[in-house]
Amino acid sequence: MTRYLAPLALLPDGWTRDVILEPGPDGLLSRVAVAPSPDADLDAGVGAGEAPAQRLPGPVVPGIVNAHSHAFQRALAGGAEVRSGPEGGDSFWSWREAMYRFLAVLDPDQVEAVAARVYVEMLRHGYTRVVEFHYLHNDPRGRPYADPAEVARRLVRAAESAGIGLTLLPVLYRHGGFGGASPEPAQRRFILEVDRFLELLEVVRRWTAEGCEPGFAFHSLRAVTPDEMVRVLEAPVTDALPRHIHVAEQEREVAACRTWSGSRPVAWLLDHAPVDGRWSLVHCTHMTPEEGARLARSGAVAVVCPATEGNLGDGFFSLAGHLQEGGRLAVGSDSHVSVSPVEELRWLEYGQRLRSRTRIVAAGAHASVARTLLEAVWEGGAGAAGGPAAGLAEGRRADWVVLDGEHPALAGRSG
């Protein structure tokens, strides 16, 4: 395997100069060490008897997990930025109708092409693994494909061709509203029986050798019933896998959940599901302080998607309280109006500043906002994706980003 020498690398203990990074055949770092001397002759090898190392051209930091992706929606980006009628009143729900119309013409070849494109964009911006929330199970008319894993296979191929790590989450989507309401005609592409969903998950679990890590998801409390959730959670195939769910994204969703159950969505989930460190709750933009504290204490990862949440007018995640309670955090690009983790994190912090009219909201063990947020999403993203912990250390994923050492923003800067 190729060995690399980073002129500067952010290790768990801090910035370190002249670091050897050696990936093993399993995709994990087999060696992380300081070079014998900064003047080591890389052509002759670093250390006696060792193969030459490739010098990296800039500072190295861990890669970021994109913890929530609907790859196909990248092709819609910009297409819904038009007022839907003379009276306005556009919302998440009117955007959803535009998305449904878009889906009516999308075939597997197009899904694969769009996914490959957006995965390459992710890599260019610093994401090194994507958690794909996959619910395009049927053709545009709602008919099952001959191969139930047809679109899932296309996503694996797209990730392989792009060169990005993939955690694939087949999604259970059964209903059109709380309490088992019948799905709408436009939702027919998403609907899968529980038994067929578990069969699909069995197939995805066998793709680990192809670089695809398995997980699963419930679309939302709107789209599954409690009994269906129990069936999935008790199935042997789901044991120990990461599990995700959209929750509390919209105020209308919160109101409908209270009508159905007498409880708010996050509170209902924490009361009725075994939420722990295997879980990731996506959005959580409408929680009470009590719900937020309980979520943080559960060990679950809160996956926030600030660019999409801003685009859809969802609301603000309660970042300060989550961090103060020791909650876990990850970031995703969701509908891909942006595929930059820097923009997501900037939106996250700036949204909190606008909301509180203060500065430096994300402050923890580090005075640096960026370091606080990055360390949070490195750790939380690894949890959301499943697998080893994040960071440049032996036994962890050999996923890193090389910054442009010649970029003017880095001129004259140190760690």
C-alpha positions in Angstrom: 0.0 0.0 0.0 1.1 3.6 -0.6 2.5 5.5 2.3 2.1 9.2 2.7 4.0 12.0 4.5 1.9 14.9 5.7 3.8 18.2 6.3 1.3 19.0 9.0 -1.6 16.8 10.3 -4.3 17.3 12.9 -4.0 14.2 15.1 -6.2 13.5 18.1 -3.5 15.2 20.3 -3.2 18.2 18.1 -1.3 19.6 15.1 1.8 17.5 14.4 4.5 18.0 11.7 5.9 15.4 9.4 3.4 12.6 10.0 3.5 9.3 8.2 0.1 8.0 7.2 -0.1 4.4 6.0 -3.4 2.8 5.0 -3.9 -1.0 5.3 -5.7 -3.2 2.8 -8.8 -3.0 5.0 -9.1 0.7 4.4 -8.1 1.5 8.0 -4.9 3.3 9.0 -2.3 0.7 9.9 0.3 3.2 10.9 0.4 6.8 12.0 3.8 8.0 13.2 6.1 11.0 13.2 8.8 10.8 10.5 12.4 10.2 11.9 13.4 13.6 10.7 11.8 16.5 8.8 14.5 16.1 6.1 13.9 12.4 5.6 14.7 11.3 2.0 11.3 10.2 0.8 12.8 8.7 -2.4 14.9 6.4 -0.3 12.1 5.7 2.2 11.4 7.0 5.7 13.3 4.7 8.0 15.5 1.8 7.1 14.0 -0.8 4.7 10.8 1.1 4.2 9.1 1.9 0.9 9.1 5.5 -0.4 6.3 7.7 0.9 4.4 10.2 -1.2 4.6 13.7 0.1 1.2 15.4 0.5 1.0 19.0 -0.7 -0.7 20.6 2.3 -2.1 20.3 5.8 -4.1 17.1 6.5 -7.3 16.9 8.6 -9.8 14.0 9.0 -12.5 13.7 6.4 -16.1 14.6 7.3 -19.0 12.3 7.1 -22.0 13.6 5.2 -24.5 12.0 7.6 -27.7 12.7 5.6 -28.0 12.5 1.8 -30.8 12.1 -0.7 -28.5 12.0 -3.7 -31.2 12.2 -6.4 -32.4 15.6 -5.1 -29.2 17.3 -6.3 -30.7 17.3 -9.8 -33.6 19.4 -8.3 -31.4 22.0 -6.7 -32.5 25.4 -8.0 -35.6 23.9 -9.7 -37.9 24.7 -6.8 -36.7 28.3 -6.3 -39.8 29.7 -8.1 -42.9 31.0 -6.4 -45.6 28.4 -6.8 -48.5 30.9 -7.2 -49.4 34.6 -7.2 -50.3 34.5 -3.5 -47.0 33.0 -2.4 -47.2 31.0 0.8 -44.5 28.5 -0.2 -43.3 26.1 2.4 -41.7 22.7 2.9 -45.0 21.2 1.8 -45.1 23.0 -1.5 -41.4 22.1 -2.1 -42.4 18.5 -1.5 -45.0 18.6 -4.2 -42.3 19.9 -6.6 -40.0 17.0 -5.6 -42.8 14.5 -6.2 -43.3 15.8 -9.7 -39.6 15.6 -10.4 -39.5 12.0 -9.2 -42.2 11.0 -11.7 -39.6 11.0 -14.5 -36.4 9.8 -12.8 -35.1 6.4 -13.8 -32.3 4.2 -12.3 -29.7 5.4 -14.9 -30.4 9.0 -14.0 -30.3 8.2 -10.3 -26.9 6.7 -10.7 -25.6 9.6 -12.8 -26.8 12.2 -10.4 -25.5 10.3 -7.4 -22.0 9.9 -9.0 -21.9 13.6 -9.8 -22.9 14.8 -6.3 -20.6 12.3 -4.7 -17.6 13.7 -6.6 -18.7 17.2 -5.5 -18.8 16.0 -1.9 -15.2 14.8 -2.2 -14.0 18.1 -3.6 -15.5 19.9 -0.6 -14.1 17.6 2.1 -16.7 14.9 2.7 -15.1 11.5 2.5 -18.1 9.3 3.4 -21.8 9.7 2.7 -24.7 8.2 4.5 -27.3 7.7 1.8 -31.0 7.7 2.9 -32.4 5.5 0.2 -36.2 5.2 -0.4 -36.6 5.1 -4.2 -37.6 1.4 -4.1 -40.1 1.3 -7.0 -40.4 2.6 -10.5 -42.1 6.0 -11.3 -45.5 4.2 -11.5 -45.0 2.5 -8.1 -44.2 -1.0 -9.5 -41.5 -3.0 -7.9 -38.3 -3.5 -10.0 -37.5 -7.0 -11.1 -34.5 -6.7 -8.8 -35.7 -5.2 -5.5 -32.2 -3.8 -5.0 -32.0 -2.1 -8.4 -31.6 1.5 -7.3 -29.6 0.5 -4.2 -27.1 -1.2 -6.5 -26.9 2.0 -8.6 -26.0 4.0 -5.5 -23.2 1.6 -4.6 -21.8 1.8 -8.2 -22.0 5.6 -8.1 -20.1 5.7 -4.8 -17.5 3.3 -6.1 -17.0 5.3 -9.3 -16.6 8.5 -7.4 -14.3 7.0 -4.8 -16.3 8.0 -1.7 -17.1 5.8 1.3 -20.8 4.8 1.5 -23.1 3.8 4.4 -26.3 2.8 2.7 -29.6 3.1 4.6 -32.6 1.3 3.0 -35.6 3.3 4.3 -38.9 1.8 5.5 -41.7 4.1 4.1 -45.2 2.7 4.5 -47.8 5.4 5.0 -48.8 9.0 4.1 -49.4 10.3 7.6 -49.5 9.5 11.3 -51.5 6.5 12.5 -51.1 4.5 9.3 -52.8 6.8 6.9 -52.9 5.6 3.3 -50.0 6.9 1.1 -50.6 9.5 -1.5 -50.3 8.5 -5.2 -47.1 10.5 -5.5 -45.5 8.5 -2.7 -45.9 5.1 -4.5 -42.2 5.0 -5.4 -41.3 4.8 -1.7 -43.7 2.2 -0.4 -42.2 -1.2 0.6 -43.8 -4.0 2.7 -41.9 -4.8 5.9 -40.9 -8.3 4.8 -39.5 -7.0 1.5 -37.7 -4.2 3.4 -36.0 -6.8 5.6 -35.1 -8.8 2.5 -33.5 -5.7 0.9 -31.5 -5.1 4.1 -30.2 -8.6 4.0 -28.9 -7.9 0.5 -27.3 -4.7 1.5 -25.5 -6.4 4.4 -23.8 -8.7 2.0 -22.3 -5.8 0.1 -19.7 -5.0 2.8 -17.0 -6.6 0.7 -17.7 -4.0 -2.0 -17.1 -1.1 0.4 -20.7 -0.5 1.4 -21.4 -0.3 5.1 -25.0 -1.2 6.0 -27.6 0.6 8.1 -31.3 1.2 7.9 -33.8 4.0 8.5 -37.4 4.7 9.2 -38.5 7.6 7.0 -40.4 9.4 9.8 -43.1 8.8 12.4 -45.5 9.9 9.7 -44.5 7.0 7.5 -44.3 4.0 9.8 -46.6 2.7 12.6 -45.3 1.7 16.0 -45.9 -2.0 15.3 -43.9 -1.8 12.1 -41.0 -0.2 13.9 -41.1 -3.0 16.5 -41.0 -5.6 13.7 -38.0 -4.1 12.2 -36.1 -3.5 15.4 -36.7 -7.0 16.6 -35.5 -8.6 13.3 -32.0 -10.2 13.6 -30.8 -8.5 10.4 -31.0 -5.0 12.0 -29.0 -5.9 15.2 -26.2 -3.5 15.9 -26.7 -1.5 12.7 -26.9 2.3 12.7 -30.5 3.4 12.4 -31.8 6.8 11.3 -35.1 8.7 11.2 -36.4 12.1 10.2 -38.0 13.8 13.2 -39.5 17.1 14.2 -38.5 18.9 11.0 -41.7 21.0 10.6 -44.2 22.6 13.0 -47.1 21.1 11.0 -45.5 17.7 11.7 -45.3 18.4 15.4 -48.9 19.5 15.5 -50.0 16.3 13.6 -48.0 14.1 16.0 -49.7 15.7 19.0 -53.1 15.1 17.5 -52.2 11.5 16.8 -50.4 10.6 20.1 -50.8 13.5 22.5 -47.0 13.9 22.4 -44.4 15.8 20.4 -42.3 13.7 17.9 -38.9 13.6 19.7 -40.6 12.9 23.1 -42.7 10.2 21.6 -39.7 8.5 20.0 -37.7 8.7 23.3 -40.6 7.3 25.2 -41.5 4.4 22.8 -38.3 3.4 21.0 -34.9 2.1 22.5 -33.1 5.2 21.4 -29.3 4.9 22.2 -26.0 5.5 20.5 -26.9 3.5 17.5 -29.6 6.0 16.6 -29.4 9.2 14.5 -32.3 11.7 14.6 -32.3 14.0 11.6 -33.3 17.6 11.8 -34.8 18.0 15.3 -35.6 21.6 14.5 -38.7 21.8 16.7 -37.9 20.5 20.2 -38.7 21.8 23.7 -35.7 22.3 26.0 -36.7 19.1 27.9 -36.8 17.1 24.6 -33.4 18.5 23.7 -31.9 17.5 27.0 -33.3 14.0 26.8 -32.0 13.6 23.3 -28.5 14.6 24.3 -28.5 12.2 27.2 -29.8 9.3 25.1 -26.4 9.1 23.2 -28.1 9.4 19.9 -26.6 11.6 17.2 -28.5 14.7 16.1 -28.0 15.1 12.4 -28.5 18.7 11.3 -28.6 20.0 7.7 -28.6 23.8 8.0 -28.5 24.7 4.3 -31.5 22.5 3.5 -33.3 23.5 6.7 -32.7 27.1 5.7 -33.8 26.5 2.1 -37.0 24.8 3.3 -37.8 27.3 6.1 -37.7 24.5 8.7 -36.3 26.3 11.7 -33.3 26.3 13.9 -31.7 23.4 15.8 -31.0 24.3 19.4 -27.2 24.0 19.2 -26.1 25.7 22.4 -28.2 23.6 24.6 -27.3 20.4 22.8 -23.6 21.0 23.2 -24.0 22.1 26.8 -25.7 18.8 27.6 -22.9 16.8 25.9 -25.0 15.8 22.9 -23.6 14.2 19.8 -23.7 16.1 16.5 -23.3 15.4 12.8 -24.0 17.3 9.6 -25.6 16.4 6.3 -26.3 18.1 3.0 -29.7 16.4 2.6 -31.3 18.0 -0.6 -27.9 19.2 -1.7 -28.6 22.9 -2.2 -25.1 23.0 -0.9 -22.5 20.2 -0.8 -20.0 22.0 1.3 -19.5 21.0 5.0 -17.9 24.4 5.5 -21.1 26.1 4.4 -23.2 23.8 6.5 -21.2 24.5 9.7 -21.1 28.2 8.9 -24.9 28.2 8.5 -25.2 26.3 11.7 -23.2 28.8 13.8 -24.5 31.9 12.1 -28.1 30.9 12.4 -27.6 30.5 16.1 -26.0 34.0 16.2 -28.9 35.5 14.4 -31.3 33.8 16.7 -29.6 34.7 19.9 -28.0 38.0 18.7 -24.7 36.9 20.2 -21.4 35.7 18.8 -19.4 32.4 19.4 -22.3 30.1 20.2 -20.4 26.8 19.5 -17.7 27.0 22.2 -16.7 23.9 24.1 -13.3 22.5 25.1 -11.8 24.7 22.4 -12.2 28.4 22.2 -12.2 28.0 18.5 -15.7 27.7 17.0 -14.4 25.8 14.0 -12.4 23.3 16.1 -15.4 22.8 18.4 -17.8 22.1 15.5 -15.3 20.0 13.5 -14.5 17.7 16.4 -18.2 17.3 17.1 -19.1 16.3 13.5 -16.0 14.1 13.2 -17.1 12.1 16.2 -20.8 12.3 15.5 -20.5 11.5 11.8 -18.5 8.4 12.6 -21.3 7.3 14.9 -24.0 8.1 12.3 -22.1 6.1 9.6 -21.2 3.1 11.8 -17.8 1.7 12.0 -14.5 3.0 13.6 -14.2 6.2 15.5 -13.1 9.3 13.5 -9.6 10.8 13.4 -6.1 10.2 12.2 -5.1 7.3 14.4 -4.2 3.7 13.9 -7.3 1.5 13.4 -9.5 4.3 12.2 -10.7 4.9 8.7 -8.0 6.1 6.2 -10.1 9.1 5.2 -8.5 12.5 5.2 -8.6 15.8 3.4 -5.5 17.6 2.1 -6.0 21.4 2.4 -4.5 23.6 -0.3 -1.3 24.8 1.3 -1.0 27.6 -1.3 -4.5 29.0 -0.7 -4.3 32.7 0.3 -6.6 32.0 3.4 -3.8 29.8 4.8 -0.9 32.2 4.0 1.2 32.8 7.1 -1.1 30.7 9.3 -0.1 28.0 11.7 -2.1 25.4 13.6 
